Amino acid sequence: MMLFNRKMQPDCSYCRYGSTLGCGDYICSKRGVISDADACSSFRYEPTKREPEPTPKIMKANYSPEDFSI
C-alpha cells in the first residue's frame, strides 16, 4: 500500500517551508509572502501539514432488529 503519492502536485499549504498567514496567503522561508495558487521548485512535502479528507457520512436507515438476526 502506497501512503504518499510521489507525483503529488506541489502546494504551499503542505510544504515544509510554507506557513499560513490566513486569507489564502502563505509565508515561505525560500520566497517570502506568496499566494495560495503558487508553488515552486523548492517544494518539500511535509505530511504533518496535510489535512485528511473528511470521513463519509453514514446514511441512516430504518433498520429493525430482524434485519440483524439469523
N, CA, C and O atoms as a MOPAC input file, in Angstrom:
PM7 MOZYME 1SCF
protein

 N      0.84000 1    -1.17400 1     0.00000 1
 C      0.00000 1     0.00000 1     0.00000 1
 C      0.88800 1     1.24100 1     0.00000 1
 O      1.76800 1     1.37700 1     0.85000 1
 N      0.66200 1     2.13900 1    -0.94500 1
 C      1.45200 1     3.35500 1    -1.01500 1
 C      0.75700 1     4.45100 1    -0.21100 1
 O     -0.40500 1     4.76900 1    -0.46400 1
 N      1.46700 1     5.02500 1     0.75500 1
 C      0.87700 1     6.04300 1     1.61000 1
 C      0.95700 1     7.43600 1     1.01300 1
 O      0.07400 1     8.25900 1     1.25600 1
 N      1.99100 1     7.71700 1     0.23900 1
 C      2.17400 1     9.04600 1    -0.31100 1
 C      2.39400 1     8.95500 1    -1.80700 1
 O      3.15300 1     8.11200 1    -2.28400 1
 N      1.73400 1     9.81700 1    -2.53500 1
 C      1.85400 1     9.85300 1    -3.98600 1
 C      3.14100 1    10.58500 1    -4.35100 1
 O      3.30300 1    11.75400 1    -4.00100 1
 N      4.03900 1     9.93100 1    -5.03300 1
 C      5.31600 1    10.54500 1    -5.39500 1
 C      5.15600 1    11.62000 1    -6.46400 1
 O      6.03100 1    12.47400 1    -6.61300 1
 N      4.07200 1    11.59400 1    -7.19900 1
 C      3.82200 1    12.59500 1    -8.23000 1
 C      2.79700 1    13.63000 1    -7.75300 1
 O      1.98300 1    14.11200 1    -8.54000 1
 N      2.84100 1    13.96000 1    -6.48200 1
 C      1.91100 1    14.89100 1    -5.88100 1
 C      2.14900 1    16.30400 1    -6.42800 1
 O      3.29100 1    16.72600 1    -6.61200 1
 N      1.05600 1    17.02300 1    -6.68400 1
 C      1.16000 1    18.39200 1    -7.13800 1
 C      1.67400 1    19.26500 1    -6.00200 1
 O      1.14400 1    19.18300 1    -4.89400 1
 N      2.68200 1    20.09300 1    -6.23100 1
 C      3.17600 1    20.98700 1    -5.19200 1
 C      2.08800 1    21.95900 1    -4.73900 1
 O      1.35700 1    22.51100 1    -5.56100 1
 N      1.99200 1    22.15700 1    -3.45800 1
 C      1.02400 1    23.08000 1    -2.87900 1
 C      1.64700 1    23.65100 1    -1.60800 1
 O      2.12000 1    22.90200 1    -0.75300 1
 N      1.64800 1    24.95900 1    -1.48900 1
 C      2.30200 1    25.60900 1    -0.34200 1
 C      1.63700 1    25.28100 1     0.98700 1
 O      2.25700 1    25.44900 1     2.03700 1
 N      0.39700 1    24.81800 1     0.97000 1
 C     -0.29200 1    24.51800 1     2.23100 1
 C      0.31600 1    23.32000 1     2.94500 1
 O      0.18400 1    23.21100 1     4.16400 1
 N      0.98100 1    22.41400 1     2.22300 1
 C      1.63100 1    21.28300 1     2.87600 1
 C      3.09900 1    21.15800 1     2.46200 1
 O      3.62200 1    20.05900 1     2.28000 1
 N      3.74300 1    22.31100 1     2.32000 1
 C      5.17000 1    22.36200 1     2.04100 1
 C      5.94100 1    22.58100 1     3.34000 1
 O      5.46200 1    23.26900 1     4.24100 1
 N      7.10600 1    22.00800 1     3.43300 1
 C      7.96200 1    22.14300 1     4.61800 1
 C      8.30200 1    23.60300 1     4.89300 1
 O      8.42500 1    23.99700 1     6.05300 1
 N      8.45600 1    24.40800 1     3.85300 1
 C      8.92100 1    25.77800 1     4.01000 1
 C      7.79300 1    26.79500 1     4.15700 1
 O      8.06200 1    27.95500 1     4.46900 1
 N      6.54900 1    26.40200 1     3.94300 1
 C      5.43700 1    27.34000 1     3.97300 1
 C      4.65800 1    27.29900 1     5.27400 1
 O      4.50600 1    26.24800 1     5.89600 1
 N      4.16500 1    28.46900 1     5.67500 1
 C      3.27700 1    28.60000 1     6.83300 1
 C      2.14400 1    29.53000 1     6.43600 1
 O      2.35700 1    30.49700 1     5.70600 1
 N      0.95500 1    29.24300 1     6.90900 1
 C     -0.20200 1    30.02900 1     6.52300 1
 C     -0.22700 1    31.38800 1     7.22900 1
 O      0.13100 1    31.50900 1     8.40000 1
 N     -0.65700 1    32.39300 1     6.48800 1
 C     -0.86400 1    33.72300 1     7.04400 1
 C     -2.34700 1    34.02000 1     7.19700 1
 O     -2.72000 1    35.05200 1     7.75500 1
 N     -3.19100 1    33.12600 1     6.70800 1
 C     -4.62500 1    33.37200 1     6.66900 1
 C     -4.97100 1    34.07600 1     5.36600 1
 O     -4.07700 1    34.48800 1     4.62800 1
 N     -6.22200 1    34.21400 1     5.08600 1
 C     -6.76600 1    34.86700 1     3.87500 1
 C     -6.13200 1    34.34900 1     2.58700 1
 O     -6.03600 1    35.09000 1     1.60900 1
 N     -5.69600 1    33.08000 1     2.57000 1
 C     -5.18800 1    32.45700 1     1.35100 1
 C     -3.73600 1    32.74400 1     1.02300 1
 O     -3.26700 1    32.35400 1    -0.04600 1
 N     -3.01200 1    33.41000 1     1.89900 1
 C     -1.59500 1    33.69100 1     1.65400 1
 C     -0.71400 1    32.83600 1     2.55800 1
 O     -1.13300 1    32.38200 1     3.62200 1
 N      0.51900 1    32.63300 1     2.10000 1
 C      1.49000 1    31.83600 1     2.84800 1
 C      2.79700 1    32.58800 1     2.94700 1
 O      3.11900 1    33.39900 1     2.07800 1
 N      3.54500 1    32.33000 1     3.98700 1
 C      4.89800 1    32.85800 1     4.12100 1
 C      5.84700 1    31.69100 1     3.88900 1
 O      5.73400 1    30.64400 1     4.52700 1
 N      6.77000 1    31.88400 1     2.98000 1
 C      7.71800 1    30.84000 1     2.60100 1
 C      9.10900 1    31.28700 1     3.02200 1
 O      9.50000 1    32.42900 1     2.77800 1
 N      9.85600 1    30.38900 1     3.65500 1
 C     11.20500 1    30.74500 1     4.07100 1
 C     12.15000 1    30.87500 1     2.86600 1
 O     13.25400 1    31.40700 1     2.99100 1
 N     11.70800 1    30.38600 1     1.69800 1
 C     12.52300 1    30.48200 1     0.48300 1
 C     12.14600 1    31.70500 1    -0.36800 1
 O     13.01900 1    32.36700 1    -0.92900 1
 N     10.81800 1    32.00300 1    -0.46200 1
 C     10.35200 1    33.02200 1    -1.39500 1
 C      9.64000 1    34.20000 1    -0.75000 1
 O      9.32400 1    35.15900 1    -1.45300 1
 N      9.37400 1    34.17800 1     0.54100 1
 C      8.66300 1    35.28200 1     1.19000 1
 C      7.16100 1    35.05600 1     1.15100 1
 O      6.70800 1    33.91300 1     1.21000 1
 N      6.38200 1    36.12400 1     1.05300 1
 C      4.91900 1    36.03200 1     1.03500 1
 C      4.46600 1    35.63100 1    -0.36100 1
 O      4.85900 1    36.24200 1    -1.35500 1
 N      3.63400 1    34.59600 1    -0.42300 1
 C      3.13500 1    34.08300 1    -1.69800 1
 C      1.64600 1    33.79000 1    -1.58300 1
 O      1.12000 1    33.62400 1    -0.48200 1
 N      0.97200 1    33.72700 1    -2.72400 1
 C     -0.46200 1    33.43800 1    -2.71700 1
 C     -0.70200 1    31.93500 1    -2.68900 1
 O      0.22900 1    31.14500 1    -2.84200 1
 N     -1.94100 1    31.55200 1    -2.49600 1
 C     -2.32600 1    30.14600 1    -2.37800 1
 C     -2.05400 1    29.37000 1    -3.66300 1
 O     -1.76600 1    28.17500 1    -3.60500 1
 N     -2.13600 1    30.01600 1    -4.80800 1
 C     -2.00500 1    29.31900 1    -6.09000 1
 C     -0.55200 1    29.05000 1    -6.47500 1
 O     -0.30300 1    28.28000 1    -7.40200 1
 N      0.40300 1    29.65800 1    -5.79700 1
 C      1.81000 1    29.50000 1    -6.16900 1
 C      2.39800 1    28.18900 1    -5.65900 1
 O      1.93900 1    27.62900 1    -4.66300 1
 N      3.39600 1    27.72500 1    -6.34500 1
 C      4.20900 1    26.58200 1    -5.92200 1
 C      5.55000 1    26.74000 1    -6.62800 1
 O      5.61000 1    27.27900 1    -7.73400 1
 N      6.62100 1    26.27500 1    -5.99800 1
 C      7.93300 1    26.48900 1    -6.59000 1
 C      8.73900 1    25.19500 1    -6.61600 1
 O      8.27700 1    24.15000 1    -6.15800 1
 N      9.93900 1    25.28100 1    -7.15400 1
 C     10.78400 1    24.10000 1    -7.27000 1
 C     11.39300 1    23.69800 1    -5.92600 1
 O     11.98200 1    22.62200 1    -5.81900 1
 N     11.26200 1    24.54700 1    -4.89500 1
 C     11.77800 1    24.22400 1    -3.55900 1
 C     10.78400 1    23.42100 1    -2.73100 1
 O     11.03500 1    23.15400 1    -1.55600 1
 N      9.66100 1    23.03400 1    -3.32400 1
 C      8.61600 1    22.30700 1    -2.61000 1
 C      9.16600 1    21.02200 1    -1.99400 1
 O      9.80200 1    20.21600 1    -2.67300 1
 N      8.91400 1    20.84700 1    -0.70700 1
 C      9.24100 1    19.61400 1     0.00900 1
 C      8.01400 1    19.21700 1     0.80300 1
 O      7.53300 1    19.97600 1     1.64400 1
 N      7.51500 1    18.03500 1     0.53700 1
 C      6.28700 1    17.55200 1     1.16500 1
 C      6.46800 1    17.34800 1     2.66600 1
 O      7.42600 1    16.71000 1     3.10300 1
 N      5.54200 1    17.89400 1     3.44900 1
 C      5.53200 1    17.73000 1     4.90400 1
 C      4.20000 1    17.05700 1     5.26900 1
 O      3.17100 1    17.73100 1     5.31900 1
 N      4.20100 1    15.73600 1     5.52600 1
 C      2.94600 1    15.01000 1     5.74000 1
 C      2.15000 1    15.47800 1     6.94500 1
 O      0.93300 1    15.29300 1     6.97500 1
 N      2.78800 1    16.07700 1     7.93700 1
 C      2.04100 1    16.51700 1     9.11900 1
 C      1.20300 1    17.75800 1     8.84200 1
 O      0.33400 1    18.09400 1     9.64600 1
 N      1.43600 1    18.44100 1     7.73900 1
 C      0.64300 1    19.62100 1     7.39400 1
 C     -0.57300 1    19.27900 1     6.53700 1
 O     -1.45300 1    20.11800 1     6.34500 1
 N     -0.62600 1    18.08400 1     6.03700 1
 C     -1.71400 1    17.66100 1     5.15500 1
 C     -2.94700 1    17.34600 1     5.96600 1
 O     -2.87100 1    16.59700 1     6.94000 1
 N     -4.08100 1    17.90300 1     5.58500 1
 C     -5.34200 1    17.62200 1     6.25700 1
 C     -6.04900 1    16.49400 1     5.51400 1
 O     -6.27700 1    16.59200 1     4.30900 1
 N     -6.39600 1    15.41900 1     6.22700 1
 C     -7.06100 1    14.30300 1     5.55400 1
 C     -8.47500 1    14.67300 1     5.11700 1
 O     -9.10200 1    15.57400 1     5.67600 1
 N     -8.95300 1    13.96900 1     4.12400 1
 C    -10.32200 1    14.18900 1     3.66700 1
 C    -11.28200 1    13.75500 1     4.76000 1
 O    -11.00500 1    12.79200 1     5.47500 1
 N    -12.40500 1    14.44400 1     4.90100 1
 C    -13.35500 1    14.04600 1     5.93700 1
 C    -13.93700 1    12.65900 1     5.65700 1
 O    -14.06800 1    12.25000 1     4.50300 1
 N    -14.27800 1    11.95200 1     6.71600 1
 C    -14.86700 1    10.63100 1     6.55100 1
 C    -16.28300 1    10.76600 1     5.99900 1
 O    -16.98900 1    11.71500 1     6.34000 1
 N    -16.69500 1     9.85200 1     5.17100 1
 C    -18.03700 1     9.94500 1     4.60800 1
 C    -19.09600 1     9.71800 1     5.68400 1
 O    -18.90100 1     8.94500 1     6.62200 1
 N    -20.19200 1    10.39400 1     5.52400 1
 C    -21.30400 1    10.25100 1     6.45900 1
 C    -22.00600 1     8.91500 1     6.22900 1
 O    -22.18300 1     8.48400 1     5.09000 1
 N    -22.39900 1     8.27500 1     7.30900 1
 C    -23.13300 1     7.02500 1     7.21900 1
 C    -24.60400 1     7.36800 1     7.08600 1
 O    -25.17400 1     8.10300 1     7.89200 1
 N    -25.19500 1     6.81400 1     6.05000 1
 C    -26.61200 1     7.08400 1     5.83900 1
 C    -27.43100 1     6.31000 1     6.85500 1
 O    -27.24200 1     5.10900 1     7.05000 1
 N    -28.33000 1     7.01000 1     7.48700 1
 C    -29.19600 1     6.36300 1     8.46600 1
 C    -30.37400 1     5.72600 1     7.74700 1
 O    -31.00200 1     6.33600 1     6.88200 1
 N    -30.65400 1     4.50800 1     8.11800 1
 C    -31.78500 1     3.79100 1     7.53900 1
 C    -32.64700 1     3.26600 1     8.68200 1
 O    -32.19900 1     3.18500 1     9.82600 1
 N    -33.83000 1     2.92900 1     8.37500 1
 C    -34.75100 1     2.40700 1     9.38200 1
 C    -34.59600 1     0.89300 1     9.47300 1
 O    -35.37000 1     0.13700 1     8.88600 1
 N    -33.58200 1     0.46700 1    10.21800 1
 C    -33.35200 1    -0.95200 1    10.40100 1
 C    -34.16200 1    -1.44600 1    11.59300 1
 O    -34.42600 1    -0.70800 1    12.54200 1
 N    -34.53900 1    -2.68600 1    11.51600 1
 C    -35.25500 1    -3.31900 1    12.62100 1
 C    -34.35700 1    -4.42800 1    13.19100 1
 O    -33.42000 1    -4.86100 1    12.52100 1
 N    -34.62600 1    -4.88400 1    14.40000 1
 C    -33.81800 1    -5.98600 1    14.97500 1
 C    -33.84200 1    -7.25000 1    14.10000 1
 O    -32.89700 1    -8.03700 1    14.13700 1
 N    -34.88900 1    -7.44700 1    13.32900 1
 C    -34.97500 1    -8.61100 1    12.45400 1
 C    -33.94000 1    -8.55200 1    11.31600 1
 O    -33.54300 1    -9.59000 1    10.78800 1
 N    -33.51600 1    -7.37000 1    10.94900 1
 C    -32.52200 1    -7.23000 1     9.91700 1
 C    -31.16600 1    -7.79100 1    10.33700 1
 O    -30.33500 1    -8.10700 1     9.48500 1
 N    -30.93600 1    -7.91800 1    11.64600 1
 C    -29.65500 1    -8.36900 1    12.14800 1
 C    -29.71000 1    -9.75900 1    12.78000 1
 O    -28.76200 1   -10.18300 1    13.44000 1
 N    -30.78200 1   -10.44000 1    12.58300 1
 C    -30.88600 1   -11.79000 1    13.13900 1
 C    -30.71100 1   -12.82500 1    12.03700 1
 O    -30.94100 1   -12.56400 1    10.85600 1
 N    -30.29500 1   -14.01500 1    12.47300 1
 C    -30.07500 1   -15.09500 1    11.51200 1
 C    -31.25500 1   -16.03900 1    11.54800 1
 O    -31.27800 1   -17.02600 1    10.81300 1

